[in-house]
């Protein structure tokens, strides 16, 4: 058969198939369809699993439409679709679907891009805030994307209000140079120093840190999350981008309610036990990312960590212990930051929380204070900065002066910090630590000496045994004799029984004489 004949037969057969299909559709349309209603919510899950990709694509196509005449009801309906998709996926524990909807919605806020924001982008951000307020208990790993957007919004908000950036405070020289480069020109003089510190909070500069709690008075596991790639902040030196950011910041200031954003953190008290741990974990992750910028760090999330910890202190102690497991590791890590001002800011934030926590009484037979103060001990052992060590000792000294009557199990951590200071080669650190130990030993210290005499005596002995500061060692010998006298006067029988538990077997006389011959003069005492 020739080629033209084959082509003709093919077209004829195709026309027949199309006609038969049309007849089949018409026949189907004549029959009345039967719809079944269900009252079981579980039926939603398989339906959503089958359709979520198409729903997300449909909503995304509307948001990506570049036409300016797109009606507001269409945009509102699209954003409602995003919100409902997040809600359904979160309620059924569908992590992939939930993260996909949240990530795409965050993308359309344009907070992580160099594009000019329009009405639909502002509404997308408002929708994201609403989702955080309504579905916070089930957002899970999607909190990371939400908190990144809040951080970037805060930066733009500070630009719009003309506040100084954290980079100006932590790197004043570098920030001034950056501002000189990114200034759009004489006809656009509003690219002034910009951004952060959260509502009413001021970051520390130099050695002085913020003195009051912001806005109110474990390892952190890295989760695999679908995140938008963070825009490098070195790009802000580009004049065009600086102008876009300035325009976006004014748009955000005029149309976004900052109070709603603050409620996300204050309402963290309503999150469940598992949800608050997840929330704090991702807040710490975002804060780490903020602080990693070499010349433009942000402490917004660090401030919010202090606020969230403050709000959630009244929780059940076992839940609070899980929260503090995450926060304690975070503060220990940030306290070793390469930027001294940021490290000191973290230590001072830790001091604020410790002072607030010590206002609460400790439950009988629990050791929450010891765990709460342990980050000071870990940081003292890990850091090599004399300034940080001195700040830690000063914070603990202030704590002893103001809250000594409230400290119970926390004495163990305090004496461990002072013991670490004993072996420091810097005379100022060793002397400060020794003076703090002496301030805890006196006639009015019988209570904590009775409960923590082992830690106290071990700390004093550390100052006797250290080899770097002989004058301190000799003074510590007198302090040790004072401890013996005080302990002898406080319930001798009880203390002897407790000491017998910890004391090692007594060495032989020959061994004692041989060891004493090798000791320095002050240790022979």
C-alpha positions as CSV (number, residue, x, y, z in Angstrom):
1,X,0.0,0.0,0.0
2,X,1.3,3.4,-0.9
3,X,2.3,6.0,1.7
4,X,-0.6,8.5,0.8
5,X,-3.1,5.6,1.2
6,X,-1.8,4.7,4.6
7,X,-2.0,8.4,5.7
8,X,-5.6,8.6,4.5
9,X,-6.6,5.5,6.4
10,X,-4.9,6.8,9.5
11,X,-6.9,10.0,9.4
12,X,-10.1,8.2,8.8
13,X,-9.6,5.9,11.7
14,X,-8.6,8.8,14.0
15,X,-11.9,10.6,13.0
16,X,-13.9,7.5,13.9
17,X,-12.2,7.3,17.3
18,X,-12.9,10.9,18.1
19,X,-16.5,10.6,17.1
20,X,-17.0,7.5,19.3
21,X,-15.4,9.3,22.2
22,X,-17.7,12.2,21.8
23,X,-20.7,9.9,21.7
24,X,-19.5,8.2,24.9
25,X,-19.1,11.5,26.7
26,X,-22.5,12.7,25.6
27,X,-24.0,9.4,26.8
28,X,-22.3,9.8,30.2
29,X,-23.5,13.4,30.5
30,X,-27.2,12.3,30.1
31,X,-26.9,10.1,33.2
32,X,-27.4,11.9,36.5
33,X,-24.2,11.8,38.6
34,X,-24.5,10.6,42.2
35,X,-22.5,12.4,44.9
36,X,-21.6,10.8,48.2
37,X,-21.1,12.9,51.3
38,X,-18.8,11.7,54.1
39,X,-18.6,12.7,57.7
40,X,-15.3,11.0,58.4
41,X,-12.5,13.4,58.3
42,X,-10.0,10.7,57.5
43,X,-11.4,10.5,54.0
44,X,-9.7,13.9,53.3
45,X,-6.2,12.5,53.6
46,X,-6.2,10.2,50.5
47,X,-8.0,12.9,48.5
48,X,-5.4,15.5,49.4
49,X,-2.6,13.1,48.8
50,X,-3.9,12.6,45.2
51,X,-4.5,16.3,44.5
52,X,-2.0,18.4,46.5
53,X,0.5,18.7,43.6
54,X,-2.2,20.1,41.2
55,X,-3.5,22.4,43.9
56,X,-0.1,23.8,44.6
57,X,0.6,24.3,40.9
58,X,-2.7,26.1,40.4
59,X,-2.1,28.4,43.4
60,X,1.5,29.0,42.3
61,X,0.5,29.9,38.7
62,X,-1.8,32.7,40.1
63,X,1.0,34.1,42.3
64,X,3.5,34.0,39.5
65,X,1.1,35.8,37.1
66,X,2.8,39.1,36.2
67,X,-0.3,41.0,35.2
68,X,-1.1,44.0,37.4
69,X,-4.8,43.8,36.7
70,X,-5.3,40.5,38.6
71,X,-8.3,41.0,40.9
72,X,-7.9,41.1,44.7
73,X,-10.6,38.4,45.2
74,X,-8.6,36.0,43.0
75,X,-5.4,36.7,45.0
76,X,-7.3,36.3,48.3
77,X,-8.8,33.0,47.2
78,X,-5.3,31.8,46.1
79,X,-3.8,32.6,49.5
80,X,-6.7,31.0,51.2
81,X,-5.8,27.9,49.2
82,X,-2.2,28.0,50.5
83,X,-3.5,28.4,54.1
84,X,-5.9,25.5,53.8
85,X,-3.3,23.3,52.1
86,X,-0.9,23.9,55.0
87,X,-3.7,23.3,57.6
88,X,-4.8,20.0,56.0
89,X,-1.3,18.7,55.5
90,X,-0.2,19.7,59.0
91,X,-3.3,18.2,60.7
92,X,-2.6,14.8,59.0
93,X,1.1,14.9,59.7
94,X,2.0,15.1,56.0
95,X,5.4,16.7,56.4
96,X,6.4,16.8,52.7
97,X,3.2,18.4,51.6
98,X,3.1,20.9,54.5
99,X,6.7,22.0,53.9
100,X,6.0,22.4,50.1
101,X,3.1,24.7,50.7
102,X,4.9,26.8,53.3
103,X,8.1,27.0,51.2
104,X,6.2,28.3,48.1
105,X,4.2,30.7,50.2
106,X,7.4,32.1,51.7
107,X,8.9,32.4,48.3
108,X,6.1,34.6,47.1
109,X,6.7,37.1,50.0
110,X,9.8,38.2,48.0
111,X,11.6,38.6,51.4
112,X,14.5,36.5,50.2
113,X,14.7,37.9,46.7
114,X,15.8,41.2,45.1
115,X,12.4,41.9,43.6
116,X,10.1,44.8,44.4
117,X,7.2,43.7,46.6
118,X,3.7,44.3,45.5
119,X,0.3,43.9,47.1
120,X,0.1,40.2,46.6
121,X,3.6,39.7,48.2
122,X,2.5,41.7,51.3
123,X,-0.7,39.6,51.5
124,X,1.4,36.4,51.2
125,X,3.5,37.5,54.2
126,X,0.4,38.3,56.2
127,X,-1.0,34.8,55.3
128,X,2.3,33.3,56.6
129,X,1.9,35.1,59.9
130,X,-1.7,34.0,60.2
131,X,-0.6,30.3,59.6
132,X,2.0,30.6,62.3
133,X,-0.6,31.9,64.8
134,X,-3.3,29.4,64.0
135,X,-1.3,26.2,63.2
136,X,1.8,26.6,65.3
137,X,1.3,23.3,67.1
138,X,1.6,21.3,63.9
139,X,4.0,23.3,61.8
140,X,7.0,21.2,62.8
141,X,10.0,21.7,60.6
142,X,8.2,24.4,58.6
143,X,8.9,26.8,61.5
144,X,12.4,27.3,60.0
145,X,11.0,28.9,56.9
146,X,8.5,31.0,58.8
147,X,11.2,32.3,61.2
148,X,13.6,33.1,58.4
149,X,10.9,35.3,56.8
150,X,10.2,37.0,60.2
151,X,13.9,37.7,60.5
152,X,14.2,39.2,57.1
153,X,11.0,41.3,57.7
154,X,12.5,42.7,60.8
155,X,15.6,43.7,58.9
156,X,13.5,45.5,56.3
157,X,11.4,47.1,59.0
158,X,14.4,48.6,60.7
159,X,15.5,50.0,57.3
160,X,12.1,51.6,56.8
161,X,12.1,53.1,60.3
162,X,15.7,54.4,60.0
163,X,17.1,52.4,62.9
164,X,20.7,51.2,63.0
165,X,21.5,47.7,61.9
166,X,23.1,45.2,64.2
167,X,26.1,45.4,61.8
168,X,26.5,49.1,62.8
169,X,26.7,48.1,66.4
170,X,28.9,45.0,66.1
171,X,31.1,46.1,63.1
172,X,30.8,50.0,63.1
173,X,33.7,50.5,60.7
174,X,32.6,47.9,58.1
175,X,29.0,49.0,58.2
176,X,29.9,52.7,57.7
177,X,32.0,51.7,54.6
178,X,29.1,49.6,53.3
179,X,26.7,52.5,53.7
180,X,29.0,54.8,51.8
181,X,29.1,52.3,49.0
182,X,25.4,51.5,48.9
183,X,24.2,55.1,49.1
184,X,22.1,55.6,46.0
185,X,23.3,59.1,45.4
186,X,22.5,62.7,46.3
187,X,19.0,62.5,45.0
188,X,18.2,59.6,47.3
189,X,19.5,60.4,50.7
190,X,17.1,58.1,52.6
191,X,19.4,55.1,52.5
192,X,20.4,55.9,56.0
193,X,21.8,53.5,58.6
194,X,19.3,50.8,59.0
195,X,18.0,48.0,61.0
196,X,17.5,45.9,63.9
197,X,17.0,45.2,67.5
198,X,13.5,44.0,68.0
199,X,10.6,46.0,69.2
200,X,12.2,48.2,71.9
201,X,15.4,46.1,72.3
202,X,18.9,47.4,72.0
203,X,21.9,45.1,71.4
204,X,25.0,45.5,73.6
205,X,28.0,47.4,72.4
206,X,31.5,46.6,73.5
207,X,31.6,45.3,77.1
208,X,28.2,46.4,78.1
209,X,25.2,44.2,77.3
210,X,21.5,44.7,77.4
211,X,20.3,44.9,81.0
212,X,16.6,44.0,80.8
213,X,14.6,41.2,79.2
214,X,13.4,42.1,75.8
215,X,9.7,42.8,75.3
216,X,8.6,41.3,78.6
217,X,10.2,40.8,80.8
218,X,20.2,18.5,73.8
219,X,21.4,18.8,71.2
220,X,19.7,20.9,68.5
221,X,19.1,18.5,65.7
222,X,19.5,19.7,62.2
223,X,16.4,18.7,60.2
224,X,16.2,18.4,56.5
225,X,14.0,21.3,55.4
226,X,13.0,22.7,52.1
227,X,14.4,26.2,52.5
228,X,14.8,29.0,50.0
229,X,18.5,29.8,49.5
230,X,19.4,32.8,51.6
231,X,20.4,35.9,49.7
232,X,23.9,37.0,50.5
233,X,23.9,40.3,52.4
234,X,27.0,41.5,50.7
235,X,24.8,42.2,47.7
236,X,23.4,45.2,49.6
237,X,26.3,47.1,48.4
238,X,24.7,47.2,45.0
239,X,23.0,50.5,44.5
240,X,20.0,49.1,42.6
241,X,19.4,46.4,45.3
242,X,19.7,49.0,48.0
243,X,17.0,51.1,46.4
244,X,14.7,48.0,46.0
245,X,15.2,47.1,49.7
246,X,14.4,50.7,50.7
247,X,11.2,50.7,48.7
248,X,10.2,47.3,50.1
249,X,10.9,48.4,53.6
250,X,8.6,51.4,53.3
251,X,5.9,49.2,51.9
252,X,6.2,46.7,54.7
253,X,6.2,49.4,57.4
254,X,3.0,50.9,56.0
255,X,1.0,47.7,55.6
256,X,2.2,45.1,58.1
257,X,1.1,45.0,61.7
258,X,4.1,44.3,63.9
259,X,2.0,43.4,66.9
260,X,0.7,40.3,65.1
261,X,4.4,39.2,64.6
262,X,5.1,39.7,68.3
263,X,2.1,37.5,69.1
264,X,3.8,34.6,67.4
265,X,6.5,34.6,70.2
266,X,4.3,35.6,73.1
267,X,1.7,32.9,72.1
268,X,4.4,30.2,72.3
269,X,3.1,29.5,75.8
270,X,0.1,27.9,74.1
271,X,2.2,25.4,72.1
272,X,2.2,21.8,73.2
273,X,5.2,20.2,75.0
274,X,6.6,18.7,71.7
275,X,5.7,21.8,69.6
276,X,7.5,24.3,71.9
277,X,10.7,22.2,71.7
278,X,10.5,22.1,67.9
279,X,9.8,25.8,67.8
280,X,12.8,26.7,70.0
281,X,15.1,24.3,68.1
282,X,14.3,26.0,64.8
283,X,14.5,29.5,66.3
284,X,18.1,28.6,67.5
285,X,18.9,27.3,64.0
286,X,17.8,30.6,62.4
287,X,19.7,32.6,65.0
288,X,22.9,30.6,64.1
289,X,22.4,31.5,60.5
290,X,21.8,35.2,61.4
291,X,25.0,35.3,63.4
292,X,27.1,33.7,60.7
293,X,27.1,36.7,58.4
294,X,30.6,38.1,58.6
295,X,29.9,41.8,58.4
296,X,26.1,42.1,59.0
297,X,25.1,39.8,61.8
298,X,21.6,40.0,63.3
299,X,20.6,39.4,66.9
300,X,16.9,39.5,66.3
301,X,16.3,35.7,66.8
302,X,18.7,35.8,69.8
303,X,16.5,38.5,71.4
304,X,13.4,36.4,70.6
305,X,15.0,33.3,72.2
306,X,15.4,35.3,75.4
307,X,11.7,36.4,75.2
308,X,10.4,32.9,74.4
309,X,12.5,31.4,77.3
310,X,11.1,34.1,79.6
311,X,7.5,33.4,78.5
312,X,7.8,29.7,78.9
313,X,9.5,29.5,82.3
314,X,6.2,28.8,84.1
315,X,5.8,25.5,82.2
316,X,6.0,22.1,83.9
317,X,9.7,21.6,84.9
318,X,10.1,18.5,82.9
319,X,9.0,20.3,79.7
320,X,11.2,23.3,80.7
321,X,14.2,20.9,81.1
322,X,13.7,19.8,77.4
323,X,13.6,23.4,76.3
324,X,16.7,24.3,78.3
325,X,18.6,21.4,76.9
326,X,18.3,23.1,73.5
327,X,18.9,26.6,74.7
328,X,21.8,25.7,77.0
329,X,23.8,24.2,74.1
330,X,22.9,27.3,71.9
331,X,24.1,29.8,74.5
332,X,27.3,27.8,75.0
333,X,28.0,27.9,71.3
334,X,27.2,31.5,70.7
335,X,29.2,32.5,73.8
336,X,32.3,31.4,71.8
337,X,31.4,33.5,68.8
338,X,34.4,35.0,67.0
339,X,32.9,38.5,67.4
340,X,33.5,39.4,71.1
341,X,30.5,41.7,71.3
342,X,28.1,39.0,70.1
343,X,29.6,36.5,72.5
344,X,29.2,38.9,75.4
345,X,25.7,39.6,74.3
346,X,24.9,35.9,74.6
347,X,26.5,35.6,78.0
348,X,24.5,38.6,79.3
349,X,21.3,37.1,77.8
350,X,22.1,34.0,79.7
351,X,22.6,36.0,82.9
352,X,19.2,37.7,82.4
353,X,17.5,34.3,82.1
354,X,19.4,32.8,85.1
355,X,18.4,35.8,87.3
356,X,14.7,35.3,86.3
357,X,14.9,31.6,86.8
358,X,16.3,31.9,90.3
359,X,13.3,33.9,91.4
360,X,11.4,30.6,91.2
361,X,11.8,28.2,94.1
362,X,13.3,24.8,93.4
363,X,11.2,21.7,94.0
364,X,12.4,19.3,96.6
365,X,14.8,16.5,95.3
366,X,15.1,18.2,91.9
367,X,18.3,19.6,90.4
368,X,16.9,22.1,87.8
369,X,19.1,25.0,89.0
370,X,22.2,23.0,88.5
371,X,21.2,22.1,84.9
372,X,20.1,25.7,84.3
373,X,23.5,27.2,85.3
374,X,25.5,24.4,83.6
375,X,26.0,26.5,80.4
376,X,28.2,28.9,82.4
377,X,30.3,26.0,83.4
378,X,30.5,24.6,79.9
379,X,31.4,28.0,78.4
380,X,34.0,28.7,81.1
381,X,35.7,25.4,80.2
382,X,35.4,25.9,76.4
383,X,36.3,29.6,75.8
384,X,39.8,31.0,75.5
385,X,38.7,34.7,75.8
386,X,39.7,36.4,79.0
387,X,36.9,38.9,78.5
388,X,34.2,36.2,78.4
389,X,35.7,34.5,81.4
390,X,35.7,37.7,83.3
391,X,32.1,38.5,82.3
392,X,31.0,35.0,83.4
393,X,32.6,35.5,86.8
394,X,31.1,39.0,87.2
395,X,27.6,37.6,86.2
396,X,27.9,34.9,88.8
397,X,29.1,37.3,91.4
398,X,26.1,39.6,90.8
399,X,23.9,36.5,91.0
400,X,25.3,35.5,94.4
401,X,24.9,39.0,95.7
402,X,21.3,39.4,94.6
403,X,19.9,35.8,94.7
404,X,22.1,33.8,97.2
405,X,19.0,33.0,99.3
406,X,17.3,31.4,96.3
407,X,20.2,29.2,95.1
408,X,19.9,25.5,96.0
409,X,21.4,22.9,93.6
410,X,22.9,25.8,91.6
411,X,25.8,26.0,94.0
412,X,27.3,22.9,92.5
413,X,27.6,24.6,89.0
414,X,28.8,27.8,90.6
415,X,31.6,26.1,92.5
416,X,32.6,24.2,89.3
417,X,33.0,27.5,87.5
418,X,35.1,28.9,90.3
419,X,37.2,25.7,90.2
420,X,37.9,26.2,86.5
421,X,38.9,29.8,87.2
422,X,41.5,28.5,89.8
423,X,43.6,26.8,87.0
424,X,43.5,29.8,84.7
425,X,47.0,31.3,84.1
426,X,45.5,34.9,84.0
427,X,45.9,36.3,87.6
428,X,42.8,38.5,87.2
429,X,40.6,35.5,86.5
430,X,42.0,33.3,89.3
431,X,41.8,36.2,91.8
432,X,38.2,37.1,90.8
433,X,37.2,33.4,91.1
434,X,38.9,33.1,94.5
435,X,37.3,36.2,95.8
436,X,33.9,34.9,94.8
437,X,34.5,31.6,96.6
438,X,35.5,33.5,99.7
439,X,32.3,35.5,99.5
440,X,30.3,32.3,99.8
441,X,32.1,31.1,102.9
442,X,31.2,32.8,106.2
443,X,29.1,32.6,109.3
444,X,25.9,33.0,107.3
445,X,26.7,30.3,104.8
446,X,25.9,27.3,107.0
447,X,22.9,26.2,104.8
448,X,24.6,25.8,101.5
449,X,27.8,24.5,103.2
450,X,25.8,21.8,104.8
451,X,24.2,20.8,101.4
452,X,27.2,21.4,99.1
453,X,30.3,21.1,101.4
454,X,31.9,18.6,99.0
455,X,31.8,21.0,96.0
456,X,32.9,23.9,98.2
457,X,35.9,22.2,99.7
458,X,36.9,20.7,96.3
459,X,36.8,24.2,94.9
460,X,39.0,25.7,97.7
461,X,41.4,22.8,97.3
462,X,41.7,23.6,93.6
463,X,43.0,27.0,94.6
464,X,45.5,25.4,97.0
465,X,46.8,23.0,94.4
466,X,47.1,25.3,91.4
467,X,50.7,26.2,90.5
468,X,50.4,29.6,88.7
469,X,49.6,31.9,91.6
470,X,51.4,31.3,94.9
471,X,49.8,34.1,96.8
472,X,46.3,32.9,96.0
473,X,47.3,29.3,97.0
474,X,48.6,30.5,100.4
475,X,45.4,32.5,101.0
476,X,43.4,29.5,100.0
477,X,45.1,27.5,102.8
478,X,43.6,29.9,105.4
479,X,40.2,29.6,103.6
480,X,40.4,25.9,103.8
481,X,41.0,26.0,107.6
482,X,38.0,28.3,107.8
483,X,35.9,25.8,106.0
484,X,37.1,23.1,108.4
485,X,36.0,25.2,111.3
486,X,32.6,26.0,109.9
487,X,31.9,22.5,108.9
488,X,32.9,21.3,112.4
489,X,30.2,23.6,113.8
490,X,27.5,22.5,111.4
491,X,25.9,19.1,112.3
492,X,29.2,17.2,112.7
493,X,27.7,13.8,112.8
494,X,25.7,14.3,109.6
495,X,28.7,15.8,107.8
496,X,31.0,13.0,108.9
497,X,28.7,10.4,107.5
498,X,28.5,12.3,104.2
499,X,32.2,12.8,104.0
500,X,32.9,9.2,104.6
501,X,31.0,8.4,101.4
502,X,33.3,10.5,99.3
503,X,36.7,10.2,101.1
504,X,39.3,7.8,99.5
505,X,41.2,5.3,101.5
506,X,43.9,6.9,103.7
507,X,47.4,6.6,102.3
508,X,50.2,5.0,104.3
509,X,52.5,7.2,106.4
510,X,55.5,6.4,104.3
511,X,53.7,7.3,101.1
512,X,52.5,10.5,102.7
513,X,56.0,11.6,103.7
514,X,57.4,10.7,100.3
515,X,54.7,12.7,98.4
516,X,55.0,15.7,100.8
517,X,58.7,16.0,100.0
518,X,57.9,16.7,96.3
519,X,55.2,19.3,97.0
520,X,55.7,23.1,97.0
521,X,55.9,24.8,100.4
522,X,52.3,26.2,100.3
523,X,50.9,22.7,99.5
524,X,52.6,21.0,102.4
525,X,50.3,23.0,104.6
